[in-house]
Amino acid sequence: MNDSVFDRYLKVWALTIDGDPFASLNGQLLPVRHGDIPAMLKVSHSPEEQVGIICEAAHIDRQRLMQWALAWAGLSATWMMEDGVDPVGRFELAKLAALLLDGSA
């Protein structure tokens, strides 16, 4: 497992590694310390979990965030097509937001 997925979080939160990384069903985990306090750093791969983390941190309603993401992805795709750029990434984001809105993801 490549611990580089943890690097920016270790730096931003001033964490030190306190064990070997390991995988869970939804992401990668790394035992860390913040000063003398033991903790676990998790980098999630689950879109549902990532959305939950964003909503909690920003104090935004989950449904509102997904509606905003869907609208933004659609508008952005339109602008990209007008500029002759392939909007496939925006379409994928729109699909994911729609799935998360209806609870299918």
C-alpha positions in Angstrom: 0.0 0.0 0.0 1.4 3.4 -0.9 1.3 5.8 2.0 1.5 8.8 -0.2 -2.3 9.1 0.0 -1.8 10.2 3.6 1.0 12.7 3.0 -1.0 15.9 2.7 -3.2 15.0 5.8 -0.1 14.2 7.9 1.4 17.6 7.0 -1.8 19.7 7.3 -2.8 18.2 10.7 0.8 17.8 12.0 0.4 14.1 12.5 3.1 11.5 13.0 2.9 8.0 11.8 2.4 5.5 14.6 2.1 2.1 12.8 1.6 0.5 9.5 -1.1 1.5 7.0 -3.9 -1.0 6.3 -7.0 -1.2 4.1 -10.7 -1.4 5.1 -13.7 -1.9 2.9 -14.1 1.8 2.2 -10.6 3.2 2.4 -7.1 3.2 3.8 -6.2 3.7 7.4 -3.0 4.7 9.2 -2.3 4.8 12.9 -1.1 8.3 13.8 -0.4 10.6 16.7 -1.3 14.2 17.2 1.3 15.2 19.8 0.8 12.5 22.5 -2.8 11.6 21.4 -3.2 8.4 19.4 -5.6 8.6 16.5 -6.5 6.9 13.2 -6.3 8.7 9.9 -8.7 7.3 7.3 -8.7 8.2 3.6 -12.1 7.0 2.3 -12.8 5.7 -1.2 -16.5 5.5 -0.7 -18.4 8.4 -2.5 -21.2 8.2 0.1 -18.7 8.5 3.0 -16.8 11.3 1.3 -20.1 13.3 0.8 -20.9 12.7 4.5 -17.5 14.0 5.6 -17.9 17.1 3.4 -21.4 17.8 4.6 -20.4 17.5 8.3 -17.4 19.7 7.9 -19.2 22.4 6.0 -22.5 22.1 7.9 -24.4 21.6 4.6 -27.4 19.4 4.2 -26.5 16.2 2.1 -29.4 16.5 -0.3 -28.7 20.2 -0.9 -25.0 19.5 -1.7 -25.9 16.7 -4.1 -28.5 19.0 -5.8 -25.9 21.7 -6.2 -23.3 19.2 -7.5 -25.8 17.9 -10.1 -26.7 21.4 -11.3 -23.0 22.5 -11.4 -22.0 19.4 -13.3 -24.8 20.0 -15.9 -24.0 23.6 -16.4 -20.2 22.9 -16.5 -20.7 20.2 -19.1 -22.8 22.6 -21.3 -20.1 25.3 -21.1 -17.4 22.7 -21.9 -19.3 21.5 -25.0 -19.7 25.1 -26.1 -15.9 25.5 -25.8 -15.2 22.2 -27.8 -14.0 20.4 -24.7 -15.1 16.8 -23.9 -17.3 17.0 -20.8 -17.1 13.3 -19.9 -15.9 14.0 -16.4 -18.8 16.3 -15.7 -21.2 13.7 -16.9 -19.7 11.2 -14.5 -20.0 13.6 -11.7 -23.6 14.3 -12.6 -24.4 10.5 -12.6 -22.7 10.1 -9.2 -24.6 13.0 -7.7 -27.9 11.7 -9.1 -27.2 8.2 -7.7 -26.4 9.7 -4.3 -29.5 11.8 -4.4 -31.8 8.8 -4.9 -29.8 6.6 -2.5 -28.6 4.1 -5.1 -24.9 4.5 -4.5 
